[in-house]
Every structure is written in C-alpha cells, then in structure tokens.
Amino acid sequence: MKHYRACNLCEAICGLEIEHDGGSVLSIRGDKDDPFSQGHICPKAVALKDVYEDPDRLKSPVRKTPKGWEKISWRQAFDQINQKLAPIRRQHGRNSVAVYLGNPVVHNYGSLIFSRPFIRALGTRNVFTATSVDQLPHQFAASFMLGHSLLLPIPDIDRCQHILIMGANPLASNGSMMTAPGFERRLRALRERGGKVILVDPRKTETARVADEHHFIAPGSDVFLLLALLNVIFEKRLERPGRLEKFTRNLGALKAAVQGVTPAVAEAKTGIPAAIIERMACEFAASGAAVCYGRMGLSTQAHGGLCQWLINALNIITGNFDRSGGAMFPLPAVDLTGGKSTLGKAGRWKSRIRGLAEFDGALPAAVMAEEMLAKGKGRIRALFTNSGNPVLSTPNGKQLEKALGKLDLMVSIDIYINETTRHADFILPPTTGLETDHYDLVFNGLAVRNTAKYSPVLFKPGPGRLADWQILKELTKRLTPKKSAFASLKYKLKTPARILKLGLLLGPYGVWKSPAKFFTGLTLRRLKRRVHGIDLGPLQPRLPGALLTPDKKLDVAPPVFLARLGEIMTGPGDKVSADINEFALIGRRHVRSNNSWMHNTQRLMKGKGRCTVMVNPADAKNLRVSDGQSVEVSSRVGKIVLPAELTDDIMPGVVSIPHGYGHTGKGLELRVAKAHAGQSINDLTDDQIVDKLTGNAAFSAQIVKIRPAPKARK
C-alpha cells in the first residue's frame, strides 16, 4: 500500500511516497508527482520511520519521582499539573508562569493552532519561542517595513538571474526562511540559464561548491558590506526602484544613511577587497532579475536586524522587490496575516531584569534563565515547554539548566527525555509524524512556489494516545473558567481540520472568497482528493495591495533602524585582539541533522562524528594543534573540549562548531546519541550578547579562546 504526505521535519516540506503494510513502514521515497518537490527528499525524511518506531520515544505521560520516572494516566497528569499550578498562579501571579515554544511547533499545525489559546488562558507575558534564536530579524524588518511580521519576501529562485547569498547554506537547509526543496537543482538551473551565484560566508559551505564565486567575510561585519553595496548604487546613480517608487517612502533617508560607508571603509571591516565590493554592487544593479538573500549567519549576530533591513532595501532600490526573479511574496491558501498589521506589537512590555522588549507577544529567549534565577517579585516559578530543547538551543545553556532545577513546576510536551525535559516534573508525549494529519500553515507562506497539500494520518494512534493539540486543548480547558454552554460546545468542537477547512474556504483560492469558483474553488475535501498536492502557480506581484502599513506604503528606512545604525556608526567600534588564541565563533548545520532532536536515529548519525571545531591550518600551526587533536574552547560562560578539524574551508581567525549537540548528562534515555554526543556550542555562547535592535540571540562572531586540551589525569 502507498501513502502520500509532505515531510514536516524541516522547512522544505518535500512530498513523500510511503510504502507500508498497514502497520509498519516498508520504504520512504520522494513523490515524483508532488508539484513542489518533484521527487526530491533529503535523508531526514527517511528517518520518519525511525522516529515512529523509536523505542526511546515516550508514549504515555510520565511523572518524576524520587525513584525515577513513573508512568501515569492522562487524567492523573492533568489533575496533578492543575493542582500544582493553581497555587503558584494564585500566590505569585500569572507572570510567574512561562511558556517556551520550540521549533517543531511551527511544523505541526495542530500544535501551532492551539498554542495561542493556551497562552491566552495562562495570561502570562513571559512567553519565549525559538524565533528569537533564529529568525526574529526577518520578522522585525517585515513588520516595520511592510506592516506585518509574516509579510516575508522570498527569493524567486526559479526565475532569478543573479543571487547574492549571505551567511546561508541552502544546500544543507533546503532554504530556511525560503521553502525550496531541491535547492541544489534550482541553483544549477539558474546557472544553466546564464545566471550567477555569489556566496559571502566565513566558511566555504556545501553551497560554495555550486556557486560562481565565494568570498570570505569577517563574522559580524555583513552590515558594512550591505551599506557599501547601497553606497555604490546611490553614488553611481544605479538605483532603479521602478514602480515601487510610487508607494515607497524615505528613499532620501536611506541614501543619506549609507553615505560615507564606501567600499574602502567596508574592506577594512569585512576583509573583502573594495574593488570586488564595487563590482558586486554594479553587477547586482545591472542584472535584470537579481535578489539578495541572507539567513542564519546574518540573523544571529549583533547587527541581525540591520542586516535584514538592508537586504530588503537593496532589493527595493534596484527594483528587485515584488517582481519576477527578485524577492517576492507567496500567496498561500491560508492567510496567516489576517489582514491586520503587527506594527504596534513591539515593545509593549519588557523583561523584568534586563529590560529587553517583547515582539509580537514574545520576549527574547536570551533572558529566560535570568528571569528564573533572579529573586524578587515577578520571578518565573513554573514553565511549560512545547517541543523545544532550549538547554541546547539557547545561549548559555548551562545557566538555563541551573535555572530549570530551581523551578517549582515544569511541564514538557515532548516525545523524548532530553537535556531540557529531564528537568520536568511531568512530560506529556504527543503523537507525532505518521500518526498525525498535517497541513503546512507556515512554510507555504515562505515557499518559492504557491502549492497546497494535505497529509492524512497514516497509522492510527494506539489507545490512550493524544495529539499535541489535544494535550494543549485539555490544559487550556483546565485553566479556563466555565462559560456558557454554547461557548464550551463551540470550543469542544474545534479541531485543526475544522479550522483548516474554514481557513481554506476564506483563503485567496477558496469558494467564499470568490463565489464564482463554487465548483472549482479550493476546499479541504478537494485537497484531500489530490493526494500529491495542488500547484497554485508561480509567485506573482502583490504590492501595494498586500501592504499592511497605515498609509499602504513601503517604508525603506524606518526610524528604528536609522537610530540603531547611527549608534554603530558613532560608537567605539569592535576591539581588535592580538591574542593568537582568540577566534570569532560561527555555527554550522548538516543536511543529516535537524537541530537538537534527530540525533537518536542511527540512519542519520552513522559514519564519522560531525561535532568538531573547524580550524584553519594556518591558525592550527600557531596553536600547535594537529588534525583530530582534542582542543579546549572557552568563553566567558563556559568551556568545552572537541576534536579539531583542520580545513582551508574556514576563514583564518574564525572557528566553527555545529549546533544541536551535547547529549550528555544524567537522566537521558537515548541510545545512538551517546555515541555521537558531542558538545553543545551553547555552553560557550553568551546570553548577554544580543542584537540590541531585535533582542535576537547573537550567537555568531562571539569571541572564544582555543588551546590544546589539557591531558586527562590517570
């Protein structure tokens, strides 16, 4: 028998063809008839079988006791959680309870839909998400420039002629904030039609192999390269905003802001020769269909917000915004913007200790630990985590681990006992993957082509199993005072599928949006019949109609960005160290890894260990370190020991450690991870270093020291 669905392990949402016998998976292949992925899959998709069959995966609620974990019933779990939570809220207030939403939440539409009612029922301002350790600068720029945090411009890679990629490795990520399965195929097609690919990164990544040019850049200096590119375009009068000019404001302010940041100035900051910077600017402006795209290396640094603003500005002033081959806006079948602006949803409240501002209802994850540790009114005393492992994925993980141990109550919705959930009092395991239906609400809104696909349940969950949305719904019910019979019934009848059905009907391709399409409009029933998915066409221009700013204009230079730019231009600048043991730290990812939670599958983890510290051979010579030798990497907050991997692929003065490792500690019940445990990069990253503009954690370019590891005592 065959089952068709979209893989929801990463952003690429590749179509799958799963052969099964009704109870177990026989094979997983790419679905060649999927209109979006066209047969492409990565190794992670095949591991869906491993996750489903994993004996380490929890299948019933567990409670921590002095003797260890104890299985309990769902009724016992919900009753006991409520009994412990109620006095905490009553005595210390609603903000004494916090919520952390991990990355997998946005990959599960039931969890995504029902998380908001749960947070509203808690009534807390202490909400943290993976957004502020990942992509917050993208959403911050979108909100202030276009009026909504989800109006995110996406490279129209399939019609592009020139792409400038900064701090991104789409061959390993299949995009990231650009849903594009089979990205290598798409890049090769770009080059075959005469296009050009330029990569700027402190490391020669997998993407560098298929690029026309690669340029090393000093970590954290990307803002100066972008300013210089804009400076050249204005100085040489190459700006061509075209039709955008009619609904764009503050072009003059942008031009004034980049004055003085010449290619020569940028060369001193970035290490890229001024002549190359000038040529890059001229080629970009002259190309008929160009796009600049920047990702993790830009977003997770001290100037992340400025970088994403300037990328948008570069695409706008060259006319490569909202046009074929440039940065465009998908039109998903379910519109998450709701036609309402998010401009006012920033800085409405601040964190208790450091005073960092919220954005779109969430505080920066970098302050989470201190809000638990610092005594006084408003201290976080209880925490709910949903599918996240912040001990490994947020800065200064050791401090967070310490903070979790001091909570009065911790509840985790998760399928594993991991580095974070092992501190919980209760773990509530949801069904996952092949046991749940799915529709991608988020990543269809970031896709390089408009498509829609519904994934039905493959294997019916066993008795006593609950989906994540059912868990959230019951927790919400326990927190909500009894209302009228009608309201209770209305909430009781809500399911993800029913909400999706309504969203499709009201969406841009739905029947209610266009009564003339009564017999052809998109409905859930029709979508279910199209098991391979539906192609809704290439990206189309959507501006100014899609803008949600008050005046329906695109703001190319919002004051908040200009003010922050003024601070870094007039500030003292970065200190240059002469210490040969000091290096700028950057992260990296691998196509066979998925953040911190896919390391328990042998299929992905087999082979040579990948948790190494990459060091340039010239630096290694100065350090007297050989390939494979254990080295100690230290920072203000901690130190780890890893094998050195000597490679010319890393820029001198820079080292790279992968994200998501560090599976060590008592209480873990993982098998394969122990053989490839590695060390956590976030035992080095400093929680006090953030992007001041957005509050996003600034992992990239933090300074670490390296020395040969001390020999272990016998």
Protein Blocks (a to p, Z undefined) as FASTA:
>chain_A
ZZddddfkbmnopacddddehjacfbdcddfklmklnopacfklmmmmmmmmmmkbcfbd
cdddfkbccdddfklmmmmmmmmmmmmmmmnojklpccdddfklmmpmklmmmmmmmmmm
nopabdcdfklmmmmmmmmmmmmmnopaklccdddfklccbdcdehiafklnonohiace
hklmmmmmmmmnopacddddfbdcfklmmpfbdcdddehilmmmmmmmmmmmmmnopacg
kjmlmmcghklmmmmmmgoiafklmmmmnopafklmmmmmmmmmmpmbdcddddfkmmmc
cklmmmmmmmmmmmmmnopghiahiacddddfbdfklopafklmghkbccfklopaceeh
iacfklmmmmmmpgcehiafbdcdehiafklmpghkllmmmmmmmpfbdcdddfbdcfkl
mmpmbdcdddehjlpccddfklmmmccbdcddddddfbdcdehiacfklmmmmmmmmmpc
cddfklmmmmmmpcfklmmmmmmmmmmkbmklmmmlmmmmccfklmmmmmnopaebjadd
fbfklpccfklpacfbdfklmmmmmmmmmmnbjaddfbfkbccddddddfkbghjllmmb
fklmgcjdfbdcdddfklmmmnopaehiacddddfkbccdddddddfkbcghiacddehi
aiecehiacfklmmmnopafklmbcfkbccfknopacfehpacdddddddddZZ
